Amino acid sequence: MTPINRRSFLALSAMLPYAFTARATKSKLPVGLELYSVREALKKDPEATVRAVGEMGYQCVEFYAPYFERSDAQNKDMRKLLDDLGVHCYSTHNDLEYLAPDKINRTRDLNLTLGSKYVIVASGQPKPGPDGWLSVTDALNAAAEKLEPAGLKVGYHNHEPEFRSVDGKFPAQYLAEHTKPSVILQLDVGTCVASGADPVAWIRSHPGRIKSMHCKDWSPSQGYKVLFGEGVAPWKAIFAAAESSGLEYYLLEQEGSRYPELETAKRCLETFLTTHA
């Protein structure tokens, strides 16, 4: 891996004073970062990037699909770094194929190494037709049977299609109705809002199943490029609904913005802490 260059290191060092502020004004629930938000930095130097995120004040992280390609030794080293930083990995994002019979044991072992509790499918990408989502729910239920004895829960993360009506019904609702109650419904707020659905109503109608959510904002003019708090998501109402319905932790996520990745992550955390106070 190519180390982060000197300019990036100096930029990260400048953030350290902020870390004390962030940790001193913690959310009631842990607040973390979906590491897709800093994907380019993560490709160059995973350890330095995770360290920078922890030093900003993030209390947890969510690894996305490339974690699966790292060696057992690399993931053990990453766990040690997390422990040293006092940062948790409560969940990972996974391709649906990671739950297939030939890969699920590795998925289990890697998640246990990282300390994860939830194995979240990042996207179902179902086949077209009325039975398309059935294959997704079947895969989730089968994986839950396999992973729950190891102390891991399976989950699903929505995008816009899950909240686009198909024959008068959301695919998200089909997923909720056809999966075991133990299957987690991880809410992506930004894509829910972008699709025209009501995230508060969705949270309230599924108590106990939304253990985490991606705090990503959206606006009609800039899409997902707005920073947290700059879009149209009703965050105060979302927080109240989520925390009364069994939410365990928050994850900030950014698909890109007018700022560099790490600065974006810092700014989003600062706004989150202010908004959630």
N, C-alpha and C positions, 0 to 999 in steps of 0.2 A: 504494500500500500504506500502511496505517496504521502508523506507527512504534510500537515497543514503548513502553509508558508508563513514567513515571518510577519507579513502584514496581517494575515488572519489571526495569528497568535496575539499580536498586539491589540487587535480589535476585541478579541475574546477577553484579554486581560483587563481591558477598560470596562468590561461588564461586571467585574467582580464586586465593586462596591454595591451594585444593584442587588447582588445575590443576598446580601444581608437583609436588605429591605424586603425582598420577596419572601424569605424564610420567616421574617418577623411578622408578616401579615398573611399567614397561611389561610387558605380557604378552609372552611369547616371540614370538607372532604378533600382528599388528596387531589392535586391538579397535576396532570402530566402532559407530555408531548407525544403525539403520533410522529414517529421519526421519519415518515415520508415527507414531513414538512422541511427537513434538512437533508434531503436525499443526496444532493450533490456533495455536500461536506461528508456525509456518511460513507459515500463511495471512496473518497480519498483517504479518510482516516477515521474508522468507526470509533476507536477508543477516545481519541481527542475530541470528537464531536459529542459523544455521550458525556464525557467529562464537562465540556463547555455547557451542555444543556443542564446538567446537574448543578453546576456552579451558578447558573442563572437563578436557581431557586425551584426548578421543577422537581416534584417529589416522586414522579414515576414516568416511565416511558413505555411506549408500545412499539415493538419491532414489527416491521412489515416483511413481506415475502423473502427478500434476500437472506434473512437470518438462517433460512433453511439450508442454504448452500455453504455456510461456514462450517468448519470442522468442529468436532466435539471439543477439541482443545481450545479453539478460538471462543466457543460459547462458554466454556468454563472460565476462561480468562475474563470474558465480558461480565459474567456473574460476579466474579471477584471485584471487578471495578465498580459495579453497581453497589455491592455491599460496602465497599470502601467509601463511596459517595453518600451512602444512606438513601439511595434511589431504588425504587422497586420496579419490576416488570410484572404487572398484573395480567397482561394479555398480549397476544401476538396476532398479527394479521396474516392470513394464510390463503393460498390458492385452494380452490375446492379439491384439486387433485391431491393435496397433502393429507386428505382424509381417506384416500383410497387404500385398499387392503395392503398394497405393496409399500406404502409410505407412512401409514398411520403410526407404526411403532416408533419410527424416527421422530415424527412430529411429537409424540408423547414424550420421548426422552429429552428432546431439545427444550421443550417447554418446562419440563421438570428441572432441567439444569438452570434455566434462566429464572426460575421461581414463579413462573406464570401460573395463573389460576384458570384463565379463559383462553380457549383456542377459537379465535373468531375467523370465520370465512369472510374475506374482504369483498367478494362479489360472486354471485351464483352463475351469471351468464347462461341462463337456461335456454334450452332449445325452444324454437317457436311452437306455438300451438297450445291448446288447453292443458295438455299434460306436461308442459315444459317445466313448470315449477315443482311438479311431483318428484322429479328426479333429484331436485335440490333438497326437498324436505326429507326424502328417503335417505340421502347421503348424510344429512345432519343427524337424523335419528339413529342411524347405524353407528356413526362415529361417537355419539353420546353413549351408546351402550358399551363401546370399546374403551372410551377414555374415562368415564366416570369412576370405575373402580380404582383408577390411579389418582383420583382427587381432582381431575380436570373437567371443566364444563365446556361444552361446545356453544358457539354463538354465531350470529349472522349480522353483517353490517350492510345497511341499505345504501343505495344510490337513488337517483331520480326515478328510474323505471319502477322500483318497488312501490312508489307512491303515484304512479300514473294509472288511472282507472282502466281496467280491462274487463269488459262486459259488466260494468257497474261495480267492480270490486278491486281494491288495491291488492297487488301481489303480496305486499307486506302483510296484509291481513290473512291471506291464504297461508303464508309461511307461519304466522303466529298460530293459526288454528290447526295446522297439520304437523307441527313439531311438538315434541315432548315439552311439558311446562318447564323443565330444567334447561332447555335451550335458550340461550340469552339473545335478546333482541337489542343489539348495539345501535343506538340511534345516531345517524349523521344528521345534525340539525340543518346544515347548509343545504344539502340536497333535498331534504324534506321541505324546507321553505321554498326552494327554487321550483319544486314541482307543484306548488300551490296548496300543499297539505298543511294541517295545523299541528305543529309538534307538541303543543301543550295538550291538546285533546288526545293525541296518540299516546303520550306518556301516561295520562290519567286512565286510559282504557286498558293499559297493560301493566298494572302494578306488580312489582316483584320481578319483572322480566328484563327491565332495562337497568343493568348494573353499571354501565358506563355509556358515555356519549361523546361524540366528536363535536367539540364546540368550534364549528366553522361557520363563518358568516357569509352572507350573499346579498347582492344588491342588483336591481334590474339593469343598471347601467354598466356595472363593472364585474358582474358575476361573482366568482369566488376569489377574485384578486383583491378584494377589500380586506383590510385587517379585521380581527375580532373587534366587534363593537361599532364598526363603521357601516354595517349593513342593516337589514330590516328585521332580523330575528329578534323576537321579544324576550331578551335574556332574563330579565327579572322574573317573568312569569314562568319561563322554562326552568329556571333554577328552583323556584318554589315547588313546581309540580314534580320535578325529578327527585328532590330531596324528601318529598313526602311519599314517594312511590318505590323507595328501595335502592336509589342510586348509590353506588359505592365510590366512584371516582370519576373525575373529569379528564378529558384529553383534548387539548387544543390541537387543531390541525390547520395547516395553511397550504394551499396548492401553489402559491406564488404570490408575490406582491411587488410593490415598487421599491422595496428594500431588499438587501441581501438576505439569504435564508436565516442566518443566525440572528441578525438584527431583527428580522421579522418575528422570530420566536420570542425574543426578549420583549419587544413591544407588545405582542399579544398577551404575554403573561402579565405584564404591568397593567394593561387595561382590564384583563380578567379579574385581577385582585382588587382593582378599584370598583369594578362593576358589581362584583360579588360581595363586597364588604357590607 
